[in-house]
Amino acid sequence: MNEYVKYFMETFLSYLNEPKQVRKEKRQRKQAERSAFSSRWFGLLPWALRQLFNKK
């Protein structure tokens, strides 16, 4: 338990010591790398349905 608290505090303090602009850039970069909402929650099913109905 003590090791967990130590790790948490180190991580938290390193986050607080970063400039606000750097934290904001990291957050934006992380959001840009995320997959689409439908893929995260439902897997390949939305993609497969879209392919099925868009076949012309």
PDBQT receptor file of N, H, CA, C and O in Angstrom, charges set to zero:
ATOM      1  N   MET A   1       0.829  -1.189   0.000  1.00  0.00    +0.000 N 
ATOM      2  CA  MET A   1       0.000   0.000   0.000  1.00  0.00    +0.000 C 
ATOM      3  C   MET A   1       0.877   1.257   0.000  1.00  0.00    +0.000 C 
ATOM      4  O   MET A   1       0.579   2.225  -0.700  1.00  0.00    +0.000 OA
ATOM      5  N   ASN A   2       1.937   1.239   0.772  1.00  0.00    +0.000 N 
ATOM      6  H   ASN A   2       2.179   0.452   1.340  1.00  0.00    +0.000 HD
ATOM      7  CA  ASN A   2       2.819   2.387   0.884  1.00  0.00    +0.000 C 
ATOM      8  C   ASN A   2       3.481   2.714  -0.456  1.00  0.00    +0.000 C 
ATOM      9  O   ASN A   2       3.666   3.882  -0.798  1.00  0.00    +0.000 OA
ATOM     10  N   GLU A   3       3.836   1.666  -1.212  1.00  0.00    +0.000 N 
ATOM     11  H   GLU A   3       3.685   0.717  -0.935  1.00  0.00    +0.000 HD
ATOM     12  CA  GLU A   3       4.453   1.863  -2.521  1.00  0.00    +0.000 C 
ATOM     13  C   GLU A   3       3.461   2.511  -3.486  1.00  0.00    +0.000 C 
ATOM     14  O   GLU A   3       3.835   3.351  -4.304  1.00  0.00    +0.000 OA
ATOM     15  N   TYR A   4       2.216   2.119  -3.381  1.00  0.00    +0.000 N 
ATOM     16  H   TYR A   4       1.912   1.437  -2.716  1.00  0.00    +0.000 HD
ATOM     17  CA  TYR A   4       1.175   2.683  -4.241  1.00  0.00    +0.000 C 
ATOM     18  C   TYR A   4       0.993   4.174  -3.962  1.00  0.00    +0.000 C 
ATOM     19  O   TYR A   4       0.881   4.970  -4.894  1.00  0.00    +0.000 OA
ATOM     20  N   VAL A   5       0.965   4.548  -2.708  1.00  0.00    +0.000 N 
ATOM     21  H   VAL A   5       1.056   3.901  -1.951  1.00  0.00    +0.000 HD
ATOM     22  CA  VAL A   5       0.827   5.957  -2.334  1.00  0.00    +0.000 C 
ATOM     23  C   VAL A   5       2.029   6.755  -2.821  1.00  0.00    +0.000 C 
ATOM     24  O   VAL A   5       1.882   7.876  -3.308  1.00  0.00    +0.000 OA
ATOM     25  N   LYS A   6       3.204   6.182  -2.689  1.00  0.00    +0.000 N 
ATOM     26  H   LYS A   6       3.324   5.271  -2.293  1.00  0.00    +0.000 HD
ATOM     27  CA  LYS A   6       4.426   6.843  -3.151  1.00  0.00    +0.000 C 
ATOM     28  C   LYS A   6       4.369   7.067  -4.667  1.00  0.00    +0.000 C 
ATOM     29  O   LYS A   6       4.668   8.162  -5.143  1.00  0.00    +0.000 OA
ATOM     30  N   TYR A   7       3.988   6.036  -5.420  1.00  0.00    +0.000 N 
ATOM     31  H   TYR A   7       3.745   5.146  -5.033  1.00  0.00    +0.000 HD
ATOM     32  CA  TYR A   7       3.874   6.147  -6.876  1.00  0.00    +0.000 C 
ATOM     33  C   TYR A   7       2.834   7.202  -7.262  1.00  0.00    +0.000 C 
ATOM     34  O   TYR A   7       3.073   8.031  -8.140  1.00  0.00    +0.000 OA
ATOM     35  N   PHE A   8       1.694   7.159  -6.603  1.00  0.00    +0.000 N 
ATOM     36  H   PHE A   8       1.499   6.486  -5.890  1.00  0.00    +0.000 HD
ATOM     37  CA  PHE A   8       0.626   8.114  -6.892  1.00  0.00    +0.000 C 
ATOM     38  C   PHE A   8       1.094   9.546  -6.649  1.00  0.00    +0.000 C 
ATOM     39  O   PHE A   8       0.852  10.427  -7.474  1.00  0.00    +0.000 OA
ATOM     40  N   MET A   9       1.752   9.778  -5.540  1.00  0.00    +0.000 N 
ATOM     41  H   MET A   9       1.949   9.062  -4.869  1.00  0.00    +0.000 HD
ATOM     42  CA  MET A   9       2.210  11.133  -5.215  1.00  0.00    +0.000 C 
ATOM     43  C   MET A   9       3.281  11.614  -6.198  1.00  0.00    +0.000 C 
ATOM     44  O   MET A   9       3.272  12.779  -6.595  1.00  0.00    +0.000 OA
ATOM     45  N   GLU A  10       4.198  10.736  -6.590  1.00  0.00    +0.000 N 
ATOM     46  H   GLU A  10       4.205   9.789  -6.267  1.00  0.00    +0.000 HD
ATOM     47  CA  GLU A  10       5.213  11.121  -7.568  1.00  0.00    +0.000 C 
ATOM     48  C   GLU A  10       4.577  11.493  -8.900  1.00  0.00    +0.000 C 
ATOM     49  O   GLU A  10       4.952  12.490  -9.517  1.00  0.00    +0.000 OA
ATOM     50  N   THR A  11       3.620  10.692  -9.338  1.00  0.00    +0.000 N 
ATOM     51  H   THR A  11       3.316   9.882  -8.836  1.00  0.00    +0.000 HD
ATOM     52  CA  THR A  11       2.937  10.968 -10.600  1.00  0.00    +0.000 C 
ATOM     53  C   THR A  11       2.156  12.266 -10.520  1.00  0.00    +0.000 C 
ATOM     54  O   THR A  11       2.197  13.084 -11.439  1.00  0.00    +0.000 OA
ATOM     55  N   PHE A  12       1.460  12.447  -9.445  1.00  0.00    +0.000 N 
ATOM     56  H   PHE A  12       1.426  11.783  -8.698  1.00  0.00    +0.000 HD
ATOM     57  CA  PHE A  12       0.639  13.640  -9.262  1.00  0.00    +0.000 C 
ATOM     58  C   PHE A  12       1.507  14.902  -9.218  1.00  0.00    +0.000 C 
ATOM     59  O   PHE A  12       1.178  15.908  -9.846  1.00  0.00    +0.000 OA
ATOM     60  N   LEU A  13       2.604  14.843  -8.481  1.00  0.00    +0.000 N 
ATOM     61  H   LEU A  13       2.872  14.026  -7.971  1.00  0.00    +0.000 HD
ATOM     62  CA  LEU A  13       3.476  16.008  -8.370  1.00  0.00    +0.000 C 
ATOM     63  C   LEU A  13       4.189  16.320  -9.687  1.00  0.00    +0.000 C 
ATOM     64  O   LEU A  13       4.410  17.486 -10.012  1.00  0.00    +0.000 OA
ATOM     65  N   SER A  14       4.546  15.286 -10.441  1.00  0.00    +0.000 N 
ATOM     66  H   SER A  14       4.366  14.338 -10.178  1.00  0.00    +0.000 HD
ATOM     67  CA  SER A  14       5.168  15.547 -11.743  1.00  0.00    +0.000 C 
ATOM     68  C   SER A  14       4.160  16.205 -12.680  1.00  0.00    +0.000 C 
ATOM     69  O   SER A  14       4.527  17.051 -13.494  1.00  0.00    +0.000 OA
ATOM     70  N   TYR A  15       2.896  15.819 -12.567  1.00  0.00    +0.000 N 
ATOM     71  H   TYR A  15       2.598  15.131 -11.906  1.00  0.00    +0.000 HD
ATOM     72  CA  TYR A  15       1.841  16.445 -13.370  1.00  0.00    +0.000 C 
ATOM     73  C   TYR A  15       1.691  17.918 -12.994  1.00  0.00    +0.000 C 
ATOM     74  O   TYR A  15       1.566  18.777 -13.867  1.00  0.00    +0.000 OA
ATOM     75  N   LEU A  16       1.703  18.203 -11.709  1.00  0.00    +0.000 N 
ATOM     76  H   LEU A  16       1.805  17.505 -10.999  1.00  0.00    +0.000 HD
ATOM     77  CA  LEU A  16       1.538  19.582 -11.251  1.00  0.00    +0.000 C 
ATOM     78  C   LEU A  16       2.734  20.461 -11.603  1.00  0.00    +0.000 C 
ATOM     79  O   LEU A  16       2.579  21.668 -11.787  1.00  0.00    +0.000 OA
ATOM     80  N   ASN A  17       3.906  19.878 -11.696  1.00  0.00    +0.000 N 
ATOM     81  H   ASN A  17       4.031  18.898 -11.546  1.00  0.00    +0.000 HD
ATOM     82  CA  ASN A  17       5.109  20.645 -12.003  1.00  0.00    +0.000 C 
ATOM     83  C   ASN A  17       5.238  21.001 -13.481  1.00  0.00    +0.000 C 
ATOM     84  O   ASN A  17       6.044  21.856 -13.847  1.00  0.00    +0.000 OA
ATOM     85  N   GLU A  18       4.439  20.340 -14.339  1.00  0.00    +0.000 N 
ATOM     86  H   GLU A  18       3.784  19.645 -14.042  1.00  0.00    +0.000 HD
ATOM     87  CA  GLU A  18       4.478  20.659 -15.768  1.00  0.00    +0.000 C 
ATOM     88  C   GLU A  18       3.761  21.981 -16.012  1.00  0.00    +0.000 C 
ATOM     89  O   GLU A  18       2.787  22.297 -15.329  1.00  0.00    +0.000 OA
ATOM     90  N   PRO A  19       4.237  22.747 -16.976  1.00  0.00    +0.000 N 
ATOM     91  CA  PRO A  19       3.530  23.991 -17.325  1.00  0.00    +0.000 C 
ATOM     92  C   PRO A  19       2.145  23.683 -17.887  1.00  0.00    +0.000 C 
ATOM     93  O   PRO A  19       1.915  22.614 -18.452  1.00  0.00    +0.000 OA
ATOM     94  N   LYS A  20       1.248  24.615 -17.728  1.00  0.00    +0.000 N 
ATOM     95  H   LYS A  20       1.435  25.484 -17.269  1.00  0.00    +0.000 HD
ATOM     96  CA  LYS A  20      -0.136  24.409 -18.153  1.00  0.00    +0.000 C 
ATOM     97  C   LYS A  20      -0.227  24.142 -19.653  1.00  0.00    +0.000 C 
ATOM     98  O   LYS A  20      -1.030  23.317 -20.087  1.00  0.00    +0.000 OA
ATOM     99  N   GLN A  21       0.577  24.820 -20.431  1.00  0.00    +0.000 N 
ATOM    100  H   GLN A  21       1.230  25.491 -20.078  1.00  0.00    +0.000 HD
ATOM    101  CA  GLN A  21       0.541  24.651 -21.888  1.00  0.00    +0.000 C 
ATOM    102  C   GLN A  21       0.951  23.231 -22.291  1.00  0.00    +0.000 C 
ATOM    103  O   GLN A  21       0.368  22.658 -23.212  1.00  0.00    +0.000 OA
ATOM    104  N   VAL A  22       1.939  22.667 -21.616  1.00  0.00    +0.000 N 
ATOM    105  H   VAL A  22       2.412  23.132 -20.868  1.00  0.00    +0.000 HD
ATOM    106  CA  VAL A  22       2.390  21.306 -21.916  1.00  0.00    +0.000 C 
ATOM    107  C   VAL A  22       1.290  20.311 -21.582  1.00  0.00    +0.000 C 
ATOM    108  O   VAL A  22       1.046  19.382 -22.353  1.00  0.00    +0.000 OA
ATOM    109  N   ARG A  23       0.625  20.486 -20.456  1.00  0.00    +0.000 N 
ATOM    110  H   ARG A  23       0.823  21.241 -19.830  1.00  0.00    +0.000 HD
ATOM    111  CA  ARG A  23      -0.474  19.593 -20.082  1.00  0.00    +0.000 C 
ATOM    112  C   ARG A  23      -1.598  19.665 -21.101  1.00  0.00    +0.000 C 
ATOM    113  O   ARG A  23      -2.187  18.647 -21.462  1.00  0.00    +0.000 OA
ATOM    114  N   LYS A  24      -1.892  20.878 -21.565  1.00  0.00    +0.000 N 
ATOM    115  H   LYS A  24      -1.413  21.706 -21.272  1.00  0.00    +0.000 HD
ATOM    116  CA  LYS A  24      -2.958  21.064 -22.542  1.00  0.00    +0.000 C 
ATOM    117  C   LYS A  24      -2.615  20.388 -23.869  1.00  0.00    +0.000 C 
ATOM    118  O   LYS A  24      -3.479  19.764 -24.487  1.00  0.00    +0.000 OA
ATOM    119  N   GLU A  25      -1.360  20.507 -24.310  1.00  0.00    +0.000 N 
ATOM    120  H   GLU A  25      -0.659  21.013 -23.808  1.00  0.00    +0.000 HD
ATOM    121  CA  GLU A  25      -0.930  19.868 -25.555  1.00  0.00    +0.000 C 
ATOM    122  C   GLU A  25      -0.995  18.347 -25.445  1.00  0.00    +0.000 C 
ATOM    123  O   GLU A  25      -1.417  17.680 -26.389  1.00  0.00    +0.000 OA
ATOM    124  N   LYS A  26      -0.582  17.790 -24.306  1.00  0.00    +0.000 N 
ATOM    125  H   LYS A  26      -0.238  18.332 -23.539  1.00  0.00    +0.000 HD
ATOM    126  CA  LYS A  26      -0.658  16.344 -24.098  1.00  0.00    +0.000 C 
ATOM    127  C   LYS A  26      -2.103  15.864 -24.180  1.00  0.00    +0.000 C 
ATOM    128  O   LYS A  26      -2.394  14.850 -24.815  1.00  0.00    +0.000 OA
ATOM    129  N   ARG A  27      -3.001  16.597 -23.535  1.00  0.00    +0.000 N 
ATOM    130  H   ARG A  27      -2.765  17.420 -23.019  1.00  0.00    +0.000 HD
ATOM    131  CA  ARG A  27      -4.417  16.228 -23.532  1.00  0.00    +0.000 C 
ATOM    132  C   ARG A  27      -4.982  16.251 -24.950  1.00  0.00    +0.000 C 
ATOM    133  O   ARG A  27      -5.716  15.342 -25.337  1.00  0.00    +0.000 OA
ATOM    134  N   GLN A  28      -4.647  17.279 -25.727  1.00  0.00    +0.000 N 
ATOM    135  H   GLN A  28      -4.051  18.018 -25.413  1.00  0.00    +0.000 HD
ATOM    136  CA  GLN A  28      -5.151  17.382 -27.097  1.00  0.00    +0.000 C 
ATOM    137  C   GLN A  28      -4.584  16.269 -27.970  1.00  0.00    +0.000 C 
ATOM    138  O   GLN A  28      -5.301  15.697 -28.791  1.00  0.00    +0.000 OA
ATOM    139  N   ARG A  29      -3.301  15.960 -27.798  1.00  0.00    +0.000 N 
ATOM    140  H   ARG A  29      -2.718  16.424 -27.131  1.00  0.00    +0.000 HD
ATOM    141  CA  ARG A  29      -2.677  14.890 -28.569  1.00  0.00    +0.000 C 
ATOM    142  C   ARG A  29      -3.321  13.547 -28.254  1.00  0.00    +0.000 C 
ATOM    143  O   ARG A  29      -3.551  12.738 -29.153  1.00  0.00    +0.000 OA
ATOM    144  N   LYS A  30      -3.610  13.312 -26.981  1.00  0.00    +0.000 N 
ATOM    145  H   LYS A  30      -3.423  13.969 -26.251  1.00  0.00    +0.000 HD
ATOM    146  CA  LYS A  30      -4.228  12.058 -26.564  1.00  0.00    +0.000 C 
ATOM    147  C   LYS A  30      -5.634  11.927 -27.139  1.00  0.00    +0.000 C 
ATOM    148  O   LYS A  30      -6.030  10.842 -27.564  1.00  0.00    +0.000 OA
ATOM    149  N   GLN A  31      -6.390  13.017 -27.155  1.00  0.00    +0.000 N 
ATOM    150  H   GLN A  31      -6.069  13.899 -26.810  1.00  0.00    +0.000 HD
ATOM    151  CA  GLN A  31      -7.737  12.980 -27.713  1.00  0.00    +0.000 C 
ATOM    152  C   GLN A  31      -7.713  12.754 -29.211  1.00  0.00    +0.000 C 
ATOM    153  O   GLN A  31      -8.604  12.092 -29.744  1.00  0.00    +0.000 OA
ATOM    154  N   ALA A  32      -6.718  13.284 -29.906  1.00  0.00    +0.000 N 
ATOM    155  H   ALA A  32      -5.995  13.822 -29.473  1.00  0.00    +0.000 HD
ATOM    156  CA  ALA A  32      -6.626  13.116 -31.357  1.00  0.00    +0.000 C 
ATOM    157  C   ALA A  32      -6.284  11.674 -31.725  1.00  0.00    +0.000 C 
ATOM    158  O   ALA A  32      -6.656  11.214 -32.804  1.00  0.00    +0.000 OA
ATOM    159  N   GLU A  33      -5.590  10.961 -30.861  1.00  0.00    +0.000 N 
ATOM    160  H   GLU A  33      -5.288  11.335 -29.984  1.00  0.00    +0.000 HD
ATOM    161  CA  GLU A  33      -5.189   9.586 -31.139  1.00  0.00    +0.000 C 
ATOM    162  C   GLU A  33      -6.289   8.572 -30.856  1.00  0.00    +0.000 C 
ATOM    163  O   GLU A  33      -6.185   7.421 -31.279  1.00  0.00    +0.000 OA
ATOM    164  N   ARG A  34      -7.329   8.974 -30.156  1.00  0.00    +0.000 N 
ATOM    165  H   ARG A  34      -7.414   9.909 -29.812  1.00  0.00    +0.000 HD
ATOM    166  CA  ARG A  34      -8.391   8.045 -29.814  1.00  0.00    +0.000 C 
ATOM    167  C   ARG A  34      -9.178   7.630 -31.046  1.00  0.00    +0.000 C 
ATOM    168  O   ARG A  34      -9.331   8.404 -31.990  1.00  0.00    +0.000 OA
ATOM    169  N   SER A  35      -9.673   6.405 -31.025  1.00  0.00    +0.000 N 
ATOM    170  H   SER A  35      -9.549   5.776 -30.258  1.00  0.00    +0.000 HD
ATOM    171  CA  SER A  35     -10.492   5.931 -32.129  1.00  0.00    +0.000 C 
ATOM    172  C   SER A  35     -11.902   6.522 -31.998  1.00  0.00    +0.000 C 
ATOM    173  O   SER A  35     -12.243   7.130 -30.983  1.00  0.00    +0.000 OA
ATOM    174  N   ALA A  36     -12.689   6.333 -33.017  1.00  0.00    +0.000 N 
ATOM    175  H   ALA A  36     -12.412   5.839 -33.841  1.00  0.00    +0.000 HD
ATOM    176  CA  ALA A  36     -14.042   6.890 -33.032  1.00  0.00    +0.000 C 
ATOM    177  C   ALA A  36     -14.892   6.274 -31.917  1.00  0.00    +0.000 C 
ATOM    178  O   ALA A  36     -14.646   5.150 -31.480  1.00  0.00    +0.000 OA
ATOM    179  N   PHE A  37     -15.882   7.024 -31.474  1.00  0.00    +0.000 N 
ATOM    180  H   PHE A  37     -16.082   7.937 -31.830  1.00  0.00    +0.000 HD
ATOM    181  CA  PHE A  37     -16.743   6.575 -30.378  1.00  0.00    +0.000 C 
ATOM    182  C   PHE A  37     -17.414   5.246 -30.706  1.00  0.00    +0.000 C 
ATOM    183  O   PHE A  37     -17.447   4.344 -29.869  1.00  0.00    +0.000 OA
ATOM    184  N   SER A  38     -17.946   5.121 -31.913  1.00  0.00    +0.000 N 
ATOM    185  H   SER A  38     -17.919   5.854 -32.593  1.00  0.00    +0.000 HD
ATOM    186  CA  SER A  38     -18.654   3.886 -32.264  1.00  0.00    +0.000 C 
ATOM    187  C   SER A  38     -17.710   2.686 -32.261  1.00  0.00    +0.000 C 
ATOM    188  O   SER A  38     -18.115   1.588 -31.878  1.00  0.00    +0.000 OA
ATOM    189  N   SER A  39     -16.480   2.873 -32.674  1.00  0.00    +0.000 N 
ATOM    190  H   SER A  39     -16.151   3.764 -32.986  1.00  0.00    +0.000 HD
ATOM    191  CA  SER A  39     -15.519   1.759 -32.679  1.00  0.00    +0.000 C 
ATOM    192  C   SER A  39     -15.121   1.367 -31.260  1.00  0.00    +0.000 C 
ATOM    193  O   SER A  39     -14.970   0.184 -30.957  1.00  0.00    +0.000 OA
ATOM    194  N   ARG A  40     -14.955   2.352 -30.402  1.00  0.00    +0.000 N 
ATOM    195  H   ARG A  40     -15.078   3.313 -30.648  1.00  0.00    +0.000 HD
ATOM    196  CA  ARG A  40     -14.559   2.038 -29.024  1.00  0.00    +0.000 C 
ATOM    197  C   ARG A  40     -15.647   1.265 -28.303  1.00  0.00    +0.000 C 
ATOM    198  O   ARG A  40     -15.344   0.330 -27.562  1.00  0.00    +0.000 OA
ATOM    199  N   TRP A  41     -16.896   1.627 -28.499  1.00  0.00    +0.000 N 
ATOM    200  H   TRP A  41     -17.142   2.387 -29.101  1.00  0.00    +0.000 HD
ATOM    201  CA  TRP A  41     -17.978   1.022 -27.742  1.00  0.00    +0.000 C 
ATOM    202  C   TRP A  41     -18.574  -0.221 -28.394  1.00  0.00    +0.000 C 
ATOM    203  O   TRP A  41     -19.064  -1.106 -27.693  1.00  0.00    +0.000 OA
ATOM    204  N   PHE A  42     -18.540  -0.302 -29.722  1.00  0.00    +0.000 N 
ATOM    205  H   PHE A  42     -18.142   0.417 -30.291  1.00  0.00    +0.000 HD
ATOM    206  CA  PHE A  42     -19.236  -1.405 -30.373  1.00  0.00    +0.000 C 
ATOM    207  C   PHE A  42     -18.345  -2.236 -31.283  1.00  0.00    +0.000 C 
ATOM    208  O   PHE A  42     -18.847  -3.142 -31.948  1.00  0.00    +0.000 OA
ATOM    209  N   GLY A  43     -17.066  -1.973 -31.340  1.00  0.00    +0.000 N 
ATOM    210  H   GLY A  43     -16.658  -1.238 -30.799  1.00  0.00    +0.000 HD
ATOM    211  CA  GLY A  43     -16.148  -2.775 -32.134  1.00  0.00    +0.000 C 
ATOM    212  C   GLY A  43     -16.333  -2.572 -33.624  1.00  0.00    +0.000 C 
ATOM    213  O   GLY A  43     -16.528  -1.449 -34.089  1.00  0.00    +0.000 OA
ATOM    214  N   LEU A  44     -16.272  -3.658 -34.366  1.00  0.00    +0.000 N 
ATOM    215  H   LEU A  44     -16.114  -4.570 -33.988  1.00  0.00    +0.000 HD
ATOM    216  CA  LEU A  44     -16.359  -3.595 -35.820  1.00  0.00    +0.000 C 
ATOM    217  C   LEU A  44     -17.791  -3.621 -36.347  1.00  0.00    +0.000 C 
ATOM    218  O   LEU A  44     -18.000  -3.460 -37.549  1.00  0.00    +0.000 OA
ATOM    219  N   LEU A  45     -18.758  -3.813 -35.499  1.00  0.00    +0.000 N 
ATOM    220  H   LEU A  45     -18.588  -3.944 -34.522  1.00  0.00    +0.000 HD
ATOM    221  CA  LEU A  45     -20.143  -3.915 -35.948  1.00  0.00    +0.000 C 
ATOM    222  C   LEU A  45     -20.622  -2.680 -36.712  1.00  0.00    +0.000 C 
ATOM    223  O   LEU A  45     -21.198  -2.847 -37.787  1.00  0.00    +0.000 OA
ATOM    224  N   PRO A  46     -20.422  -1.449 -36.227  1.00  0.00    +0.000 N 
ATOM    225  CA  PRO A  46     -20.861  -0.286 -37.004  1.00  0.00    +0.000 C 
ATOM    226  C   PRO A  46     -20.167  -0.190 -38.364  1.00  0.00    +0.000 C 
ATOM    227  O   PRO A  46     -20.789   0.180 -39.360  1.00  0.00    +0.000 OA
ATOM    228  N   TRP A  47     -18.894  -0.522 -38.398  1.00  0.00    +0.000 N 
ATOM    229  H   TRP A  47     -18.389  -0.823 -37.589  1.00  0.00    +0.000 HD
ATOM    230  CA  TRP A  47     -18.163  -0.488 -39.669  1.00  0.00    +0.000 C 
ATOM    231  C   TRP A  47     -18.727  -1.519 -40.647  1.00  0.00    +0.000 C 
ATOM    232  O   TRP A  47     -18.901  -1.223 -41.829  1.00  0.00    +0.000 OA
ATOM    233  N   ALA A  48     -19.011  -2.720 -40.161  1.00  0.00    +0.000 N 
ATOM    234  H   ALA A  48     -18.870  -2.961 -39.201  1.00  0.00    +0.000 HD
ATOM    235  CA  ALA A  48     -19.535  -3.782 -41.022  1.00  0.00    +0.000 C 
ATOM    236  C   ALA A  48     -20.912  -3.403 -41.564  1.00  0.00    +0.000 C 
ATOM    237  O   ALA A  48     -21.202  -3.637 -42.738  1.00  0.00    +0.000 OA
ATOM    238  N   LEU A  49     -21.749  -2.827 -40.727  1.00  0.00    +0.000 N 
ATOM    239  H   LEU A  49     -21.514  -2.637 -39.774  1.00  0.00    +0.000 HD
ATOM    240  CA  LEU A  49     -23.080  -2.400 -41.186  1.00  0.00    +0.000 C 
ATOM    241  C   LEU A  49     -22.963  -1.279 -42.205  1.00  0.00    +0.000 C 
ATOM    242  O   LEU A  49     -23.695  -1.259 -43.195  1.00  0.00    +0.000 OA
ATOM    243  N   ARG A  50     -22.065  -0.362 -41.975  1.00  0.00    +0.000 N 
ATOM    244  H   ARG A  50     -21.471  -0.378 -41.171  1.00  0.00    +0.000 HD
ATOM    245  CA  ARG A  50     -21.867   0.742 -42.917  1.00  0.00    +0.000 C 
ATOM    246  C   ARG A  50     -21.409   0.213 -44.266  1.00  0.00    +0.000 C 
ATOM    247  O   ARG A  50     -21.876   0.676 -45.306  1.00  0.00    +0.000 OA
ATOM    248  N   GLN A  51     -20.490  -0.761 -44.257  1.00  0.00    +0.000 N 
ATOM    249  H   GLN A  51     -20.111  -1.137 -43.412  1.00  0.00    +0.000 HD
ATOM    250  CA  GLN A  51     -20.018  -1.358 -45.500  1.00  0.00    +0.000 C 
ATOM    251  C   GLN A  51     -21.133  -2.103 -46.217  1.00  0.00    +0.000 C 
ATOM    252  O   GLN A  51     -21.225  -2.059 -47.444  1.00  0.00    +0.000 OA
ATOM    253  N   LEU A  52     -21.974  -2.783 -45.461  1.00  0.00    +0.000 N 
ATOM    254  H   LEU A  52     -21.900  -2.819 -44.465  1.00  0.00    +0.000 HD
ATOM    255  CA  LEU A  52     -23.066  -3.558 -46.035  1.00  0.00    +0.000 C 
ATOM    256  C   LEU A  52     -24.070  -2.652 -46.734  1.00  0.00    +0.000 C 
ATOM    257  O   LEU A  52     -24.503  -2.952 -47.847  1.00  0.00    +0.000 OA
ATOM    258  N   PHE A  53     -24.445  -1.542 -46.092  1.00  0.00    +0.000 N 
ATOM    259  H   PHE A  53     -24.094  -1.298 -45.188  1.00  0.00    +0.000 HD
ATOM    260  CA  PHE A  53     -25.456  -0.659 -46.649  1.00  0.00    +0.000 C 
ATOM    261  C   PHE A  53     -24.919   0.312 -47.680  1.00  0.00    +0.000 C 
ATOM    262  O   PHE A  53     -25.699   0.846 -48.469  1.00  0.00    +0.000 OA
ATOM    263  N   ASN A  54     -23.634   0.560 -47.707  1.00  0.00    +0.000 N 
ATOM    264  H   ASN A  54     -23.000   0.126 -47.066  1.00  0.00    +0.000 HD
ATOM    265  CA  ASN A  54     -23.052   1.472 -48.676  1.00  0.00    +0.000 C 
ATOM    266  C   ASN A  54     -22.602   0.780 -49.956  1.00  0.00    +0.000 C 
ATOM    267  O   ASN A  54     -22.060   1.427 -50.852  1.00  0.00    +0.000 OA
ATOM    268  N   LYS A  55     -22.820  -0.524 -50.052  1.00  0.00    +0.000 N 
ATOM    269  H   LYS A  55     -23.261  -1.051 -49.325  1.00  0.00    +0.000 HD
ATOM    270  CA  LYS A  55     -22.455  -1.248 -51.274  1.00  0.00    +0.000 C 
ATOM    271  C   LYS A  55     -23.428  -0.875 -52.380  1.00  0.00    +0.000 C 
ATOM    272  O   LYS A  55     -24.628  -1.133 -52.287  1.00  0.00    +0.000 OA
ATOM    273  N   LYS A  56     -22.899  -0.272 -53.415  1.00  0.00    +0.000 N 
ATOM    274  H   LYS A  56     -21.924  -0.063 -53.491  1.00  0.00    +0.000 HD
ATOM    275  CA  LYS A  56     -23.778   0.086 -54.541  1.00  0.00    +0.000 C 
ATOM    276  C   LYS A  56     -23.149  -0.309 -55.833  1.00  0.00    +0.000 C 
ATOM    277  O   LYS A  56     -23.733  -0.092 -56.895  1.00  0.00    +0.000 OA
TER     278      LYS A  56
